[in-house]
Amino acid sequence: MEIDTILQQIDIGEDQEYEFKSAEGGLPKDIWETLSAFANTDGGYIILGVSEKKPRLEITGVRNPKNLQQEFWDNHNNRQKLNISICSNSDVEVKKINEYQLLIIHIPRATRTQRPVYINGSSVGVMQ
């Protein structure tokens, strides 16, 4: 993903394809609900390192992107957390904007045979 695209989307805000999360305290717990929702619909991007500062979004960066990546992959590949590994290595990247680092996670749309993608061993409430 290009930096210009990220900056444009930050100005526009979140929508059905982009979700921004601060990740100041580590990997956000609600990342998995977002991942499931994106995978079960048309896919999207989770961008870590952007905080909501009313009335707009602000780049705050992530402290240790390598640790966040490792935590993401550990949970992503854990069948007790996520029923199917939906992302590949090329779907996760670190981008630097000024002095800040962002972790960009592309969530592809799950194929018909992969759906529903669900978390914590439960497909309750997951759209198919």
Secondary structure, 3 states (H helix, E strand, C coil): CCHHHHHHHHHHCCCCCEEEECCCCCCCCCHHHHHHHHHHCCCEEEEECEEEECCEEEECCCCCHHHHHHHHHHHHCCCCCECCCCCCHHHEEEEEECCEEEEEEEECCCCCCCCCCCECCECCCCCC
